[in-house]
Amino acid sequence: MAVPGDPPNGTPDGTGGGDDEFRPDEFRSDEYRSVVFDEDFVRAARLQEYSAQERMGEHARAVRSRSIWSSGSAPGTSTPGRGARQGMLLVLLIATAFAVAVYLGLRNPYVPPPGGPAQALTSTVVPLAPAAAVPGGLPPELFAKSPAADYRVGAAGITLPAVRRTHHFTDVQVVTALSIAKDYLVQSSLDPDVLAGSATRPVRVLLDPDQLAQFDRSMTSPSGDGRHAVTGWLVRLDPATAVMADSRVRVSGTLAFEEVAQDVLEVTTDHTFVYAVRPATGAPSAADGASLFTVRRELRMRFDRDDLSARRLELASAYVMAGPQDCSADPAGGFRPLLAGAGPTTVGPAASDPYASGQPRRSAGLCGVLAAPATPGTPVSPAP
């Protein structure tokens, strides 16, 4: 007797079922009984069988792809399925992230790391001998009859140029570099203690740490080797020769800046400083025995981003002319001015006029000629 679930024509080999042979437990315990296809598994399947209605169409395949890149359209519609929408959303997110990364990269360009160690200072110090007897008198009278008559007093004579940003440095960073350069000029050329040789710290604290060993050796063991002259770093009067007769130093000159590398900003300075000095051994009240001493300093300073943050600089080079001095004197340890009444000495090749700040200087050997004082309003020309 056939039982529900048997083939219409009976079971093969006559193994039919009957009530006595029907075992519900054995019928249900087939090998696939424990397999459960939950909803997530079905949705994640890569292949899906077409429905009976879909197979009646012109489909050549019995299954469709369930990839997220397939259209996955619902039957009879052109609306993308869930998988297609997820795929398009993923592509959109990737494209958006890439666009944001490009935008941020343009707004915040890569800042290169700072450069290597600071290089050693190279300096040239040229004494300028007088072409005539050194005039003496009261400081105001001497200044009025010199090319420095219209110079400003002190730090007011060190003016900053118009500021603009460079390719890799902002206008704020440029201003910072220029202000540090001005601080260095003020401390190394105008500080009374530095001029008298009793202090060096105001200058030292502005230098890159890599140059401190060279600076300290220059202060303790000065030499005219082009690297260890005190007067390459700062202005110092030999305290045994001359002292200041007037604290109001006359100053004029220029500053300029340039980006020399993507992580290095360079500032060049060209200033003339005119000091009223008197003999170190004379009485302080003898002001009528004062004379003028002129120093032209051309400095090249470099800054990386660490220097700007720490407000310090690398002094790369210094070209200094100072007079009147004796050509035989060694100016490495300090300047020894020829004072009022001193006559001209034997001189070497002519140098540029120290008052012609901002103009090209002529090449000088170990000594040059100090231009003769000019009356106010008379143009000053380079020494012959």
C-alpha positions, 0 to 999 in steps of 0.5 A, a space after each residue: 500500500 502506498 503512503 504519502 510521499 511515495 512515488 505514484 507508481 510505487 517504490 523501486 524494486 517493490 519496496 513500497 511503504 505501508 503503514 507498518 513500514 512508515 517510520 516518521 523519525 527515519 523519514 525526517 532524519 535525512 542528511 540535510 536535516 541539520 542544514 539551516 539557511 538563514 536570511 543572511 546566508 541567502 542574501 550573501 549568496 553569489 548565485 540566485 536561482 531564477 523564479 519560475 516566472 523569470 525562467 519562462 522568459 528568455 533567460 539563457 541561464 538558470 541562475 543570476 549573479 548576486 555580486 554587489 557589482 551586478 545590477 540586481 534589478 527587481 523582476 520587471 523593473 529597472 531599479 537597482 537592487 540592494 547589492 548594486 546600491 551598496 556597490 555604488 555607495 562604496 565607490 562614492 565613499 572612496 571617491 569622496 575620501 580621495 577628494 578630501 585627501 587631495 584638498 587637504 594636501 593642497 591646503 596644508 602642503 607638506 612641511 619638509 624637515 629642517 636642514 642639517 647642522 649649521 655651517 661655520 661662520 666665514 668672516 673677513 675683517 678689513 682695517 681702513 687706514 686714514 687718508 689724512 689726519 684724524 679730525 677731533 672735536 666734540 661728538 655733535 660737531 664731528 657727526 654734523 661734518 661727517 657723511 653720518 650727519 643724516 643717519 638715525 640714532 641707534 636701533 632706529 637706523 635699522 629699518 625692515 623692508 616691505 614684507 611678502 611671503 615666499 614660496 615656502 615661508 609665510 609673511 609672518 615667518 619672514 617678519 620673524 626672521 627680519 626681527 631676529 636679524 635686527 635684534 642681532 644687529 642691535 646686540 652685536 653693534 650697539 650694546 654698550 657692554 658688548 662694545 666695551 668687551 665686557 659681555 658676549 651673552 647678548 649675542 651668543 643667545 641669538 646664535 644657532 647651537 651648532 655655532 656656539 663652539 666656534 663662537 666661544 673659541 673666537 671669544 677666548 682665542 681670537 684669530 685672523 684665520 677667517 673663522 675665529 675673529 671676534 670682530 666677525 661676530 660683533 663690534 668690540 673696541 680694544 678697551 686698552 685703546 678707545 672707549 665710547 665718547 657718546 652712546 648715540 651711535 649713528 646707523 644707516 643701512 638695508 636688510 633684504 631677504 630671500 628663500 634659498 631653499 624650501 626650508 631655508 630663509 636667508 637675510 642679508 644686512 648691509 649697515 654702517 655704524 659710526 661711533 664717537 670714541 675717545 682715548 681709553 686713558 684720557 679723562 672722561 671730561 675731555 670730550 673735545 678730544 673725541 673722534 669718529 670710528 666707522 664700521 661697515 658690516 655686511 652679514 648673511 644670516 640663515 634661518 630654518 623653521 626651528 631657528 624661527 621658532 627658537 628666535 635664533 639664527 645661523 651667521 653664515 658670513 660676515 664682511 667687515 670694514 672698519 677705520 681709521 686703523 693702522 694697517 699693521 694692527 690685527 683687528 681679530 680680537 678687537 678694533 683699535 681706532 686711530 684717535 684724534 690727531 693721528 696721521 695717515 699710515 702706509 696703506 694697501 689696496 683701496 677698499 669701498 667707502 664704508 659710508 656707501 651702504 647698499 652699494 657694491 663694495 670693491 675688493 680689498 686686501 688686508 687693508 684699505 683706505 677710509 674715505 675722507 669726511 665730507 661736509 653735510 649735503 656733499 655726495 659721498 663717492 667711493 674711495 679711489 
